C-alpha cells in the first residue's frame, strides 16, 4: 500500500466509513475501524492484568511464607511489568484506537513498547531460569552482582536490537500512513522480529531441559513444560498472524484475537510461576508449608554429604536475590531421625522454623558456624574436621570438597 504524501496529513480526517470502504476494496478484506468492541476487549484485558497484579501483591504481602519466598518474586514481578508495557504497546499496534495524535508515533509504540517489552519478557524468563541452572546445575551462587549483570545484559541486548531498527529508515521497518491513519510494518521487519523471538525461546527451552532434575523443592520442570507449551503456541499464532494475515489490524475479529491471545499467554506464565504456592497459602497454609519444609529437609542431607564424602554446593541466593549470601542447607542428624510430622513449627522445633529463609544462612558468611560438629553422626565427626567459615575462602561454597590436611582429615 502506498504511503500518502506528507501534505495530506494536514487535510481533514477521512470519514471512517469511507476509509473502511476504500481499504476493503483495495485489500479484499473486511476492514473495520476501531469500535466499542475494541474498547471492551481492552477493558477485559486490563481486568485480567489487574487480577494478576492482585496475585503479586498478595504474594509480596505473604513474602515470609517460605514456598512463596522460594519463587523469586523480584524477577517474577519484573516479568509481569514487562507484560503490562507489552500490552500497552499492543493497543495502537493492533489497531484498537485510531492512529492519530500521540498514537501516530508508530516506531515508539511498535518498536519500543510492543517489540522491546515482548523481548524483555522473554529474556527475563531466561534470567529467571538461568538463576536456577547456575545454582543447582553449575553449583555456583547467583548473587546480587549476578542478578545485576544478567539484568543489564538483558536490557543491553534488547536496547541494541531496537536502537538499530530505530536508526534504519522507516521505509524498511515501520512507517505511518497519515491518509488512512495506520501504521505499516514491512515484511522484512516482521520476519526479523519473529526470528529473534524464536531464538530467545529456543534458549529458554534448553534451560527447561537442564532444570528437569534439580532439587525437588525448587523443581519447576512441570511448570516449565506448561510455560513452554503456552509460549510455543503463542509463537506459532504470532508467526501465522503476522506473515499470513499481514493486514490483521484492519480486521476487528483478528486484531482482538491477537491482543487477547498475547494477554492470556503473558498472564498465564505469571500464574504458572507463583499461582500454586499462593493458592496453597490461602487454602492450606500451614499444612502445605509443613510438607514443603519436610521435602526441603529430606533433600538437604543428600545434597550436603553424598556417598563419596564429597561436599556439594547446596547454596542458593536464587530465592532471595536482593540478599548477598551464598546459602547452604542445614545438616543435622535430627533430619534423618525425627518424625517430621510431629515437629512444632510454631515454637522453633523445626530446623528451618525461624523467620529467616530456609536457604539463607547469611550468618555463616559473618563468621558464625554452619554446622554443629557435635550434632553430626559419629562417623562423620571422625572423618571430617569442621571449621568456621572464616577459616576458608568464600569460594569453598562453590568449589565443593577441599583437599586433605596433613593429618589426613578433609576440610570443608
C-alpha positions in Angstrom: 0.0 0.0 0.0 1.4 3.4 -1.0 2.1 5.9 1.7 0.2 9.1 1.3 2.2 12.3 0.7 3.1 14.1 3.9 0.9 17.1 2.9 -2.2 15.0 3.1 -1.7 14.7 6.8 -3.0 18.3 7.1 -6.2 17.6 5.2 -9.4 16.9 7.1 -9.7 13.4 8.5 -11.3 10.8 6.3 -14.7 9.6 7.4 -14.3 6.1 9.0 -16.9 4.6 6.7 -15.2 5.9 3.6 -11.8 4.8 4.9 -13.1 1.3 5.6 -14.8 1.1 2.2 -11.7 2.1 0.3 -9.4 -0.2 2.2 -11.8 -3.1 1.9 -11.9 -2.6 -1.8 -8.2 -2.3 -2.2 -7.2 -5.2 0.1 -10.1 -7.6 -0.5 -10.8 -7.9 3.2 -13.5 -6.6 5.5 -11.9 -3.5 7.1 -13.4 -2.2 10.4 -12.3 0.9 12.2 -12.0 0.7 16.0 -15.4 0.2 17.7 -16.9 -0.3 21.1 -15.8 -4.0 20.8 -12.2 -2.9 20.8 -12.8 -0.9 24.0 -14.5 -3.8 25.6 -11.5 -6.1 24.7 -9.0 -3.6 26.1 -11.1 -3.3 29.3 -11.3 -7.1 29.7 -7.5 -7.5 29.2 -6.8 -4.7 31.7 -9.0 -6.5 34.2 -7.0 -9.7 33.8 -3.8 -7.8 34.3 -5.4 -6.3 37.4 -6.1 -9.8 38.8 -2.5 -10.8 38.2 -1.4 -7.7 40.0 -3.5 -8.7 42.9 -1.8 -12.1 42.9 1.6 -10.5 43.1 0.5 -8.1 45.8 -0.8 -11.0 47.8 2.5 -12.8 47.3 4.5 -9.8 48.4 2.3 -9.4 51.5 3.0 -13.0 52.4 6.6 -12.9 51.5 7.6 -14.7 54.7 5.6 -17.7 53.6 8.5 -19.9 52.6 7.1 -21.6 49.4 6.3 -18.2 48.0 9.6 -16.8 49.1 11.4 -19.5 47.1 9.8 -18.4 43.8 12.0 -15.4 43.3 9.3 -12.7 43.4 11.7 -9.9 42.3 12.2 -11.3 38.8 8.6 -12.5 38.6 7.4 -9.0 39.3 9.7 -7.5 36.7 8.5 -10.1 34.2 4.9 -9.0 35.0 5.7 -5.3 34.5 7.2 -6.1 31.1 3.9 -7.8 30.1 1.9 -4.7 31.1 4.0 -2.5 28.9 3.9 -5.0 26.1 0.1 -4.9 26.3 0.2 -1.1 26.3 2.1 -1.3 23.0 -0.4 -3.7 21.6 -3.2 -1.2 21.9 -2.1 1.1 19.0 0.0 -1.6 17.3 -3.0 -3.9 16.8 -5.3 -1.0 15.7 -7.6 -0.8 18.7 -7.5 3.0 18.5 -7.5 5.5 15.6 -3.8 6.2 14.9 -3.8 10.0 15.3 -2.0 12.4 17.7 0.3 10.6 20.2 -0.8 7.2 18.8 0.7 8.1 15.4 4.3 7.7 16.6 4.4 4.2 15.2 8.0 3.4 16.0 7.5 4.3 19.6 4.6 2.0 20.2 5.5 -0.9 17.9 9.3 -0.9 18.4 9.8 0.4 21.9 6.7 -0.9 23.6 5.4 -3.9 21.8 8.6 -5.4 20.4 11.0 -4.3 23.2 9.0 -5.4 26.1 7.9 -8.6 24.4 11.7 -9.3 24.2 12.3 -8.2 27.8 9.5 -10.6 28.9 11.3 -13.5 27.1 14.8 -12.6 28.2 13.8 -12.1 31.8 12.3 -15.6 31.7 15.7 -16.7 30.6 17.4 -15.0 33.5 14.9 -16.5 36.0 15.6 -20.0 34.8 19.3 -19.3 34.4 19.4 -18.5 38.1 18.1 -21.9 38.9 20.5 -23.5 36.4 23.5 -21.7 37.8 22.7 -22.6 41.4 21.6 -26.2 41.1 23.4 -27.4 38.0 26.5 -25.3 37.8 26.9 -25.3 41.6 27.6 -21.5 41.6 25.9 -18.8 43.6 23.5 -16.3 42.0 24.3 -13.2 44.0 23.3 -9.6 43.7 26.0 -8.9 41.2 24.9 -11.9 39.1 21.4 -10.5 39.1 22.5 -7.0 38.2 24.8 -8.3 35.4 22.1 -10.6 34.0 19.6 -7.8 34.1 22.0 -5.4 32.5 22.7 -7.9 29.7 19.0 -8.3 29.1 18.4 -4.6 28.7 21.6 -4.0 26.6 20.7 -6.8 24.2 17.1 -5.6 23.7 18.0 -1.9 23.5 20.7 -2.7 20.9 18.2 -4.5 18.7 15.6 -1.8 18.9 18.1 1.0 18.5 19.4 -0.5 15.3 15.9 -0.7 14.0 15.1 2.8 15.1 18.1 4.2 13.1 17.1 2.2 10.0 14.9 4.1 7.5 11.1 3.9 8.2 10.5 2.6 4.8 12.4 -0.6 5.8 10.8 -1.0 9.2 7.7 0.8 10.5 6.1 3.9 9.0 2.9 6.0 9.4 0.3 6.4 6.7 -1.5 9.7 7.6 -4.2 9.3 4.9 -5.6 6.0 6.2 -4.3 6.6 9.8 -2.5 3.4 10.3 1.0 2.0 11.0 2.5 -0.1 8.2 5.1 -2.7 9.2 7.3 -4.1 6.5 7.6 -7.8 5.9 11.3 -7.8 6.5 10.8 -6.3 9.9 8.2 -8.8 10.8 10.4 -11.7 9.8 13.5 -10.4 11.7 11.5 -9.7 14.9 9.8 -13.2 14.8 13.2 -14.9 14.1 14.8 -13.2 17.1 11.9 -14.2 19.3 12.1 -17.9 18.2 15.8 -17.8 19.1 15.2 -16.4 22.5 12.6 -19.0 23.4 14.8 -21.8 22.0 17.3 -20.8 24.6 14.6 -20.9 27.3 13.8 -24.4 26.1 17.4 -25.6 26.6 17.3 -24.2 30.2 14.0 -26.0 30.8 15.6 -29.3 29.8 18.6 -28.7 32.0 16.4 -28.0 35.0 14.5 -31.2 34.8 16.3 -33.0 37.7 17.1 -30.2 40.1 16.3 -30.4 43.8 12.6 -31.2 44.2 11.8 -28.3 46.5 12.8 -25.9 43.7 12.0 -28.0 40.7 9.7 -26.2 38.2 10.0 -28.7 35.4 6.3 -29.4 35.1 5.5 -25.7 35.3 8.3 -25.1 32.7 6.7 -27.6 30.3 3.4 -25.8 30.7 5.0 -22.4 30.2 7.0 -23.6 27.2 3.8 -25.1 25.6 2.0 -21.8 26.1 4.8 -19.8 24.6 5.3 -22.1 21.6 1.6 -21.9 20.9 1.9 -18.1 21.1 4.9 -18.0 18.8 3.1 -20.2 16.2 0.0 -18.0 16.4 2.1 -14.8 16.1 4.0 -16.2 13.2 0.9 -17.2 11.2 -0.9 -13.9 12.0 2.0 -11.6 11.1 3.1 -13.5 8.0 -0.2 -14.6 6.5 -2.7 -12.1 7.8 -0.5 -9.1 7.2 -3.4 -6.6 7.5 -5.0 -8.3 10.5 -5.0 -4.9 12.4 -7.7 -3.8 10.0 -10.0 -6.8 10.7 -11.8 -6.4 14.0 -12.0 -10.1 14.9 -8.4 -10.8 14.1 -6.9 -7.8 16.0 -9.0 -8.5 19.1 -8.0 -12.2 18.9 -4.3 -11.3 18.7 -4.4 -8.9 21.7 -6.4 -11.4 23.8 -4.1 -14.3 23.0 -1.0 -12.2 23.9 -2.6 -11.1 27.1 -3.7 -14.6 28.1 -0.3 -16.1 27.4 1.6 -13.4 29.3 -0.6 -13.6 32.4 -0.7 -17.4 32.3 3.1 -17.5 32.6 2.9 -15.4 35.7 0.3 -17.6 37.3 2.3 -20.7 36.4 5.3 -19.2 38.2 3.6 -18.4 41.5 -0.1 -19.4 41.4 0.3 -22.7 43.1 2.1 -21.6 46.3 -0.2 -18.6 46.5 -3.3 -20.8 46.4 -1.7 -23.2 49.0 -1.0 -20.1 51.2 -4.7 -19.2 51.0 -6.3 -22.7 51.4 -3.7 -25.0 53.1 -1.3 -22.5 54.5 0.3 -24.4 57.5 -0.1 -27.9 56.1 1.5 -27.1 52.8 4.3 -25.2 54.3 5.0 -28.2 56.6 5.0 -30.5 53.7 7.3 -28.1 51.8 9.7 -27.9 54.7 9.7 -31.7 55.1 10.7 -32.1 51.5 13.4 -29.5 51.9 14.7 -31.3 54.9 14.7 -34.6 53.0 16.6 -33.0 50.2 19.2 -31.3 52.4 21.3 -34.1 53.8 21.6 -35.8 50.4 23.0 -32.7 48.9 25.2 -31.8 51.8 27.1 -35.2 52.1 26.9 -37.7 49.3 28.0 -41.3 49.4 31.5 -40.4 48.2 32.1 -38.0 51.1 32.1 -35.1 48.6 30.6 -31.9 49.7 28.5 -30.3 47.0 27.1 -26.8 47.0 23.5 -26.6 48.1 23.8 -22.9 48.4 21.5 -20.5 46.6 20.6 -16.9 46.7 18.1 -17.7 43.9 15.0 -17.3 46.1 16.1 -14.0 47.5 18.4 -12.3 45.1 18.4 -9.0 46.9 20.4 -10.5 49.7 24.1 -11.1 49.5 24.7 -14.6 50.5 25.7 -18.0 49.3 23.5 -20.4 51.2 23.8 -23.9 52.2 21.3 -26.3 53.8 21.4 -27.2 57.5 22.8 -30.7 58.1 21.8 -32.3 61.3 21.3 -35.9 62.3 17.8 -34.9 63.5 16.7 -34.5 59.9 17.2 -38.2 59.3 15.8 -39.5 62.6 13.0 -37.2 63.6 9.4 -37.8 62.7 8.9 -34.6 60.8 5.1 -34.8 61.2 5.4 -34.3 65.0 7.5 -31.2 64.9 6.1 -28.0 66.2 6.7 -25.4 63.6 5.5 -22.5 65.7 7.9 -23.0 68.5 11.2 -23.4 66.8 11.4 -27.2 66.8 11.8 -27.5 63.1 15.3 -26.9 61.9 14.0 -24.2 59.5 11.4 -22.7 61.8 12.9 -19.3 62.3 11.9 -16.3 60.3 14.9 -16.4 58.1 14.7 -18.0 54.7 15.4 -21.8 54.9 18.2 -21.2 52.5 19.5 -18.0 54.0 22.4 -18.5 56.3 24.0 -15.1 56.0 25.4 -15.6 59.5 27.8 -18.2 58.0 29.4 -15.5 55.9 29.8 -13.4 59.0 31.9 -15.9 60.8 29.4 -18.0 62.6 29.5 -21.8 62.3 27.3 -23.5 59.8 27.4 -26.9 61.4 27.4 -28.1 64.9 30.1 -30.8 64.9 28.6 -32.5 68.0 25.3 -32.8 66.2 26.8 -34.7 63.3 26.8 -38.6 63.3 29.9 -40.0 65.0 31.2 -41.5 61.7 31.0 -38.1 60.1 32.7 -36.4 63.1 35.6 -38.9 62.8 36.2 -38.3 59.1 35.5 -34.6 58.8 37.2 -31.7 60.5 34.6 -28.9 60.8 35.9 -25.4 60.7 34.3 -22.0 60.9 33.7 -20.4 57.5 36.0 -17.5 58.1 38.9 -20.0 58.1 38.3 -20.8 54.5 37.6 -18.5 51.5 34.0 -18.0 50.4 34.8 -20.0 47.3 34.6 -23.1 49.4 30.8 -22.9 49.0 31.1 -23.2 45.2 34.2 -25.4 44.7 32.9 -28.1 47.0 35.3 -30.6 48.7 38.7 -29.4 49.6 41.9 -31.4 49.8 43.0 -33.2 53.0 45.1 -31.6 55.7 48.4 -33.1 56.8 46.6 -35.1 59.4 44.5 -36.8 56.7 41.3 -35.1 57.6 39.3 -33.4 54.9 38.4 -29.8 55.4 35.1 -28.2 54.4 
